[in-house]
């Protein structure tokens, strides 16, 4: 009996925490667990409520996975993007944003935002490339509250060239506003919320990997890589202990109630890389800095040997401690999906570092990419291939049953809906299956203007197809131009209008389609002209072409 009681007491004591592979169940039809693709964000609202953005692959759909305390499963197959730009930003317990790709036919990784709330996508935001104030690529964001969020991205300029600097979007609870940080054109690498404000980090160049000077080019020889956002941008005086000067950039931030962490390493962007870099990066050990309410201080790291091209790519402060965990990535291994992942535990008080390789045995599952911790005994890391490791002492968590995370989200508002055409032809007496979808593409052949102009074609209405398979497409022409509408299937033209000249105004073009040659895409062919009024067709002219 005494022995039995001793065994029961030992079983009740949690084991020492450690890392273990904890991959989601295999997708339907797959016999084994599979990689999820490159990760975008790994973030938690609570120990049993976490989100992981994945790029996906041939087996796993692109989108968002949710952790409910017991298992990972797909939460959303919309509002995704590539791993290098897709980010998840919490705005409340059941509300979050994603930096993603826009609705088709618009394109551009990191150039759109989706707003999730209570289990639905309640907002989708992007701009056309020809917009007078277009969104630039973003890869960082944070929210102080549901009515105050900042998103940051590349160093850029607006089409008029009057606003230059790091691109940002600010959400005030009702609308998004574009903001350029005129004091620095360096690309934003991360943003965290800290109380009533934000801390933002930067790389040296206008974006990751861009070996050119930012525009505007700062005058400081050692880049100021941290700033605070509180009504405006204010540079932090933190300067890395570079060797050589200007050879360091920051790659990630994290905040706990007691500290803000910043990590990075040798610069892989900026003009100096071309002259002083070795293998695409400036040599120096990885960097870790911390602020506990005052100025940031760089830690003197001890206890682990580092290579000259090792960098801390991501960081997770551990709540209730003076420690943080970081992903340690040799620059040459950042894209290797069969490398051993390395994670480093850093002590803010002493600078002591302990490095572990994952998995402890067996083949590598890819370089470490994203990391997050919710307590001293609960943390997560995902590799660049999409393999998930859990740091745990085995304590079971309560299962999250909130309805906002119970069902798969498969639809989003289409901010580019006016550019779409019908999915299929109307039914006829033959009862044939509906033909494949048709997407609209625009192609302009005119030479680029030296100054930004309003798009030549705007207000593209949803096309209509009559019972006789005549497709009507209405839009507005803003300048004199030759315009032709071309229907294509498999790269071949199956119907087209005459190439005619139109003056500004409303235009409706019509195409006679064939069910046997149903198009898979529509394309505008345009050329702007300066002609006499006598040469112009009436603006309400329509053309029917037999397919």
HELIX and SHEET records of a PDB file:
HELIX    1   1 UNK A    2  UNK A   12  1                                  11    
HELIX    2   2 UNK A  273  UNK A  276  1                                   4    
HELIX    3   3 UNK A  331  UNK A  333  5                                   3    
HELIX    4   4 UNK A  403  UNK A  405  5                                   3    
HELIX    5   5 UNK A  417  UNK A  419  5                                   3    
HELIX    6   6 UNK A  515  UNK A  517  5                                   3    
HELIX    7   7 UNK A  533  UNK A  535  5                                   3    
SHEET    1   A 4 UNK A  18  UNK A  21  0                                        
SHEET    2   A 4 UNK A 388  UNK A 392 -1                                        
SHEET    3   A 4 UNK A 378  UNK A 383 -1                                        
SHEET    4   A 4 UNK A 368  UNK A 375 -1                                        
SHEET    1   B 4 UNK A  39  UNK A  46  0                                        
SHEET    2   B 4 UNK A  49  UNK A  54 -1                                        
SHEET    3   B 4 UNK A  63  UNK A  67 -1                                        
SHEET    4   B 4 UNK A  72  UNK A  76 -1                                        
SHEET    1   C 4 UNK A  87  UNK A  92  0                                        
SHEET    2   C 4 UNK A  95  UNK A 100 -1                                        
SHEET    3   C 4 UNK A 112  UNK A 117 -1                                        
SHEET    4   C 4 UNK A 120  UNK A 125 -1                                        
SHEET    1   D 4 UNK A 138  UNK A 145  0                                        
SHEET    2   D 4 UNK A 148  UNK A 157 -1                                        
SHEET    3   D 4 UNK A 164  UNK A 171 -1                                        
SHEET    4   D 4 UNK A 176  UNK A 181 -1                                        
SHEET    1   E 4 UNK A 188  UNK A 194  0                                        
SHEET    2   E 4 UNK A 197  UNK A 202 -1                                        
SHEET    3   E 4 UNK A 226  UNK A 229 -1                                        
SHEET    4   E 4 UNK A 233  UNK A 235 -1                                        
SHEET    1   F 4 UNK A 248  UNK A 255  0                                        
SHEET    2   F 4 UNK A 260  UNK A 266 -1                                        
SHEET    3   F 4 UNK A 287  UNK A 291 -1                                        
SHEET    4   F 4 UNK A 297  UNK A 298 -1                                        
SHEET    1   G 4 UNK A 310  UNK A 317  0                                        
SHEET    2   G 4 UNK A 323  UNK A 330 -1                                        
SHEET    3   G 4 UNK A 341  UNK A 347 -1                                        
SHEET    4   G 4 UNK A 353  UNK A 358 -1                                        
SHEET    1   H 4 UNK A 439  UNK A 444  0                                        
SHEET    2   H 4 UNK A 521  UNK A 528  1                                        
SHEET    3   H 4 UNK A 481  UNK A 489 -1                                        
SHEET    4   H 4 UNK A 492  UNK A 496 -1                                        
SHEET    1   I 4 UNK A 439  UNK A 444  0                                        
SHEET    2   I 4 UNK A 521  UNK A 528  1                                        
SHEET    3   I 4 UNK A 481  UNK A 489 -1                                        
SHEET    4   I 4 UNK A 500  UNK A 502 -1                                        
SHEET    1   J 3 UNK A 457  UNK A 458  0                                        
SHEET    2   J 3 UNK A 470  UNK A 477 -1                                        
SHEET    3   J 3 UNK A 464  UNK A 465 -1                                        
SHEET    1   K 3 UNK A 457  UNK A 458  0                                        
SHEET    2   K 3 UNK A 470  UNK A 477 -1                                        
SHEET    3   K 3 UNK A 505  UNK A 512 -1                                        
END                                                                             
